[in-house]
Amino acid sequence: MNLLWNSNKSLSKSSINHDLEVIVVGLNKTGTSYLKSALEILYHGTTCLHYTDLIYQSNDIIEKWLELHLCQYQTKLNGFQYNKQELLKLLLKNYKSVSGIPITSFLNDLIQMYPNVKVILTVRNAELWHAACRTNLIPYQSNESKLQKFFYKFSLFTWLIKLNQLKLLSLQNTLGNKINLKNDNELIHAYSRWNDYVQLIVPKDRLLIYNIKQGWLPLCEFLNKPIPCCTFPGRNTIFLWSYLLRHLKKLFHFILYTFIYLFMIYYFLNIFR
């Protein structure tokens, strides 16, 4: 990985340059994706960076986030000066708001870099958060099939491996490098410690402790924004979407594996023709 990357490449394709205004530092599975949608409404369609957005980013940008996490506590690497805050500013230059991982790892840096930024801590019951994590964010065992692991060996799928590495690194840098993510008690205690830590270091006048069940009112008051006419994102749709996504994922895997098997059969038939 090249830590001193050229800012004239993919990161600088857009001429937009926003100052960061809002940081959501709640952990994923506390409503960070719904709050992402809410902030995009309040800030008139500007993208709020969330982990799910990285799925659509270039491999280069995913690598930059990995570099930041791998070298979080270093000032020099391979003899070169390493400026974490400069790299962060470059990655965030096109955003007014960010939500959840991978940004939670850099809370200290961000409140120094952006002295007027507002911080939102999304919270929920620790046991409910833990149960949600075990479904897909931090499962006890990998959900990857043998076929998926086989195709991860090809360069076409390396971005998926890097995304998973980024997720785990971000969680460990946020919750503590020594945490065992497979241990339920450690995970629940680390979640509570993180929430306490945020409240300790962020000035009270810049912090909102928020549950997405509260809807628009406390959020709009905190950000000095008018309350939108639309329904708060996610309300009355959480169970519907979880049902649809669960079945769409199965359908996607069935179509993908069918295509792969047919392609392999076609390929080998042509080889031995």
Secondary structure as GFF3:
##gff-version 3
##sequence-region A 1 273
A	DSSP	three_ten_helix	10	12	.	.	.	ID=ss1
A	DSSP	beta_strand	22	24	.	.	.	ID=ss2
A	DSSP	alpha_helix	32	42	.	.	.	ID=ss3
A	DSSP	beta_strand	48	50	.	.	.	ID=ss4
A	DSSP	three_ten_helix	51	56	.	.	.	ID=ss5
A	DSSP	alpha_helix	59	70	.	.	.	ID=ss6
A	DSSP	beta_strand	76	77	.	.	.	ID=ss7
A	DSSP	beta_strand	80	81	.	.	.	ID=ss8
A	DSSP	alpha_helix	84	91	.	.	.	ID=ss9
A	DSSP	beta_strand	97	99	.	.	.	ID=ss10
A	DSSP	three_ten_helix	103	106	.	.	.	ID=ss11
A	DSSP	alpha_helix	107	113	.	.	.	ID=ss12
A	DSSP	beta_strand	118	122	.	.	.	ID=ss13
A	DSSP	alpha_helix	126	132	.	.	.	ID=ss14
A	DSSP	pi_helix	133	137	.	.	.	ID=ss15
A	DSSP	alpha_helix	146	151	.	.	.	ID=ss16
A	DSSP	three_ten_helix	155	157	.	.	.	ID=ss17
A	DSSP	alpha_helix	158	175	.	.	.	ID=ss18
A	DSSP	alpha_helix	184	201	.	.	.	ID=ss19
A	DSSP	three_ten_helix	204	206	.	.	.	ID=ss20
A	DSSP	beta_strand	207	210	.	.	.	ID=ss21
A	DSSP	three_ten_helix	212	214	.	.	.	ID=ss22
A	DSSP	alpha_helix	216	223	.	.	.	ID=ss23
A	DSSP	alpha_helix	238	271	.	.	.	ID=ss24
###
